[in-house]
Amino acid sequence: MRILHLTPGTGNFHCGSCLRDHALIKALRVRGHDALMAPLYLPLVTDREFGSQELPIQIGGISLFIQQKLPWFHKLPRFIHKWINKPNHLRFASRFMGMTSPKVLGEMTLGALLGTDGRQWGEWQKLITWVRTQGKFDVVSLSNSLLIGLAPSIEKELGVPVVCSLQGEDSFLDTLPDPYREQCWEAMRHNARSVRLFISPSRFYADHMRQRLDLRADQITVLPNGIDTTAFTTSSPDPNWPTIGYFARMIHGKGLTTLVDAFIDLAKRGSVPRVKLRIGGAKTPADDKYVAGLQAKIDAAGLTKRVEWHPNISFKDKVHFFHDLTVFTVPATYGEAFGLYVIEAVSSGVPVIQPDHGAFPELIAATEGGLLCKPDDPKALADDLESLLNDGELREKFSKNGIAKVRQEFSATRMAERFESLLQDAIAK
């Protein structure tokens, strides 16, 4: 098959969606498909280099922002657009993403979802034109549903079926201010009619988004995310320094406050001598104030020397990060659509403790690699961490089970096999 996958980049930090897309396209190529991944908005930030087939950014985030403000902007000479959307300019602009006002975020999101009726369409039309110059594709795959403003035009102008992955977009849309929130959801429901198939990473999220987007039961299916399981080494933590790990965006929504409070509680108990906390993952300038507040809380508890911070690390360093962990948790405050970090930890043989909501019950059941805990409860999390850190036999059981299950069900190869089958069915409809 000839597949075009459109995916937004982040510019300066790793995100689970980018990592999943990167692993998927590489695995599809290994299976012999002509799969292209075209980045949008900002440069992609992935675990490793993508290779010689990596495409340049097709529609830059700066151009879209200006187009939203100045509808005639797309008519300016090409060299101006090319200069504005140089990768280094986009990376610089991405540093200020988290500082964008809610109103501007609402305007930009709605502008993209309105498609041909939106102020950004002068720029998005260039993408449709570019796709037409690349020859015939069998299917266009959208990385997430925030891109489905493109679906009606891809279907009508190019005559190519569209499939769309779902990757937790509701948690973003529901934070937009009125009236943009409901207008965006309405535009999503309208555009969903032009999508042949939605692909959800979990049953929980499939059920949730089927209702939010008013989809037919046969219009959505489940395909768990996958990773390159061979890239992770089996953990071997120092038994003298039991270490709790966290690897996700350093924000409140991922439960970092809950974890810090639980760690302080656990350390004060003294039941797990020399317990440490390692915090890794994406951190943007917009997160600095929040992180500084947590660091002050840790310092006030006299635990600064027992907490390590590893922001925005490379793939090689991430492998080492997991290698030194005893247990792992990201106690997210909301229902995650998946949680790629859980699979990375379990693939490394690290037992996990996750809140009992969202997709986590499915992941724990499928991997047999950890426990569920009460959500948003630092004391309950401290209790479960204490119990697991003091039970080496149970940790060993979770480690062996998890490694075997992840390699069997959550590899990039397995994800590509399933994705291939779903695309064939979607094209045949």
Buried (B, 14 or more C-beta within 10 A) or exposed (E): BBBBBBBBBBBBBBBBBBBBBBBBBBBBBEEEBBBBBBBBBBBBBBBEEBEEEBBEBBBBBBBBBBBBEEEEBBEEEEEEBEEBBEBEBBBEBBBEBEEEEEEEBBBBBBBBBBBBEBBBBBBBBBBBEEBEEEEEBBBBBBBBBBBBBBBBBBBEBBEBBBBBBBBBBBBEBEEBEEEBBEBBBEBBBBBBBBBBBBBBBBEBBBEBBBEBBBBEEEBBBBBBBBBBBEBBEEBEBEEEEBBBBBBBBBBBBBBBBBBBBBBBBBBEEEEBEEBBBBBBBBBBEBBEEBBEEBBEBBEEBEBEEBBBBBBBBEBEEBBEBBBBBBBBBBBBBBBBBBBBBBBBBBBBBBBBBBBEBBBBBBBBEBBBBBBBBBBBBBEBBBBBBBBBBEEEEBBEBBBBBBBBBBBEBBBBBBBBBBBBEBBEEBBEE
